[in-house]
Amino acid sequence: MPISIPLSDLKIGQSATIEKTLASSSARRRFLDMGFVTGATVKIEQASPLGDPIELEVKGYSLSMCKNEACNVIIDVLAKKIE
């Protein structure tokens, strides 16, 4: 079952599916232009030594984003089964 969290909470190496963006109209447009559309897969590639900004891969492109911007992107992460 998927769990919805902000993109800023995703760990390095994890992937997730974009659910929605919570930004204002101009910031939302910028997210859409960068490929942050519903259903797209996003992966955290790396983070700076202090953890901000983070490097992401979305739709085959690498980009950097501050964590305060990443809070506006809600993602679905598949919960791992515990046996």
CORLIN-V989857 format. One record per backbone hydrogen bond with DSSP energy under -1.0 kcal/mol. NH is the residue of the N-H (numbers start at 0). CO is the residue of the C=O. Records with the same first field share a line. If there is no record, write none. Layout:
# CORLIN-V989857
NH=CO  CO
This chain:
# CORLIN-V989857
2=76
4=74
6=72
8=5
9=6
12=43
13=10
15=41
16=75
17=39
18=73
19=73
21=71
27=23
28=24
29=25
30=26
31=27
32=28
33=29
34=31
35=30
36=34
38=17
39=36
41=15
42=56
43=13
44=54
45=54
47=52
50=47
53=64
54=45
55=62
56=42
57=60
60=57
62=55
64=53
69=65
70=66
71=68
72=69
73=19
74=4
75=16
76=2
78=0
